[in-house]
Amino acid sequence: MKTANFFKYENRLAKTVVKKGGMSAEEAIAAAEARVEQVREPTLADIDRALHEILTLGEAQRGGVAPDLLSRMYDEANRIVAVGGVFGLGQLGEAAYSLCELIHRFQSAGRFSWPMVEVHLDGLKLLRHPDEHAEAHRSQVLSGLRQVAASVS
């Protein structure tokens, strides 16, 4: 039988945090925020691209369900869920999550409703620019989207 080889792993982050003179919590937060700012514009552009793709896929299904297009719509909405909140678009992420839930329920139930998708598309468009709408209005839109998704069983 061969003897096991053991390798010592050095965690550089832990070493930096533990040693005196390392980065303070405030410095670490500032550095992280600066790095987030570096990717803000490309990420917002990707969110806009995903939103455009969702709207295009939605229009392609206006006449009826196309399962492959519905799956692609789910994937694009999931991208928005993943990063929306980091850049101040948490409610857009919630609407995208509701669309994912709706699509999942359609796939599980074997049914499809264009008006239910269309209301989600309208909600996504509205929530992409949250500053243009009052908080109460945005909250009502999200509540309505959740109710629409929950109604499919």
N, C-alpha and C positions, 0 to 999 in steps of 0.2 A: 504494500500500500504506500502511496506517495504522501509525503508530509505536506501539510498546508502551508502556504506562504501568507504572511500577514503584512499588510502595508499600512503604515501610519498615514492617516489623512489629516491634513492641516486645513482647518477652516479659517480662511483669512479674515472673514467678517468677524467671527467670534474673537479672533486674536486682536483685531483693531478695536473692538468694543471694550475688551478686557484691559488692554494695556493703557497705562496712564498717558495722557496727552492725545488720546484718540478723539474722534469726532463726537461732539456733544449731540444731544437729541435735537436741539434747535438747528444745529448745522446740518444734521442728517435730513431733517424735514425740509430745510431750505434747498439742499442739493437735490432731493427727490422732486420737489416742486419745480425746480429749474429744468430737470430732465423731462418732466411731464409737459412743460411749456414747449420744449423742443419738438415734441411730437404732436402738439395740439393741431396745427394746421393740416398736416398730412392725415391725421386721424379723422378730423372733421370732414375732410374731402372724401375719405373712405366711407364715412357714415352717409354722406350725400350720395355717393355712388351706389351704396347698398339700397338706400331709399329709392333712388331712381330705378334701380333694377326691380325692386318690389312692385313699384307702380307699373312698370312695363309688363312684368309677369302677370299682374292683376288684370291689366287691360287685355292681355292675350287670353285670359280665362273668362272674359265677359260672357261669352256664349255658352259656357259650360266648363266643367272641371277637366283639367288635364293633370293627372297625378304627378308627372315628372316636373311640371311647372310649379305645382303646389309645393313639392319638396324643395325646389330651388328657392321659392319664396320663403319657406321656413328657414333655410340656411342663411339667407341674407338678413332676415329679421333677427336671427340668433346673433349675427355679427353686431348688430346695433345693441342688443341686450348686453353683450359682453363689454362694450366700451362707452356706451352713452353716458352713464352716470359719472364717469371720471371727468368728463368735460362739460358738466353742467346740464346734461340732457337726460337726467334720470327719468323724467316723465316720458320722454320719447322711448327710452329703454323699456319702461313699463308697458307702453302701448305695443311695442314690438314683441314683448313677452306675451301679451294678450293675443296677438296675431299668431304666434307660435302655438299657444294653447288651443286656439280655434282650429288651426290646421291639424294639430294632433287629434283633436276631437272629431274633425271631419274624417280623417283617415281611419280612426277606430270605429266610427259609426257607419262608415261607408256612405256618407251623404255629403252634399255640398250646397252652399247657398251664396250666390253672388252678392246679394245685398249685405250679408254679414261680413263678407270680405271688404266690400266697398266702404262700409262704415269704418272699418279699421284703417283702410288706406286714407280716408279723409282725416281720421284722428292722427295718423302719423304725419301727414302734411301740416296739420295745425300745430302739433307739438314739436316740430323741428325748429320752430321759432317761438319759444315760450314767452319771450318778452313782449310779444305782440298781443298777448291775451292775459286776462286776469287769472289769478290763481284759482279762484272759485270756478271759473269756466273750464280751466284745464282739469281740475279735479272731477268735475261733472263728466267731462269727456272720458276720462279714465274709468270712472265708475260705470258709465254706459258700456264701454268696451268690455269690461270684465263681465258685466251682465250678459252681453251678447255671447261671449265665449262660453260662459257657464250654462247657457240655455241649450247647448248641443250636448246630447248624451247618447 
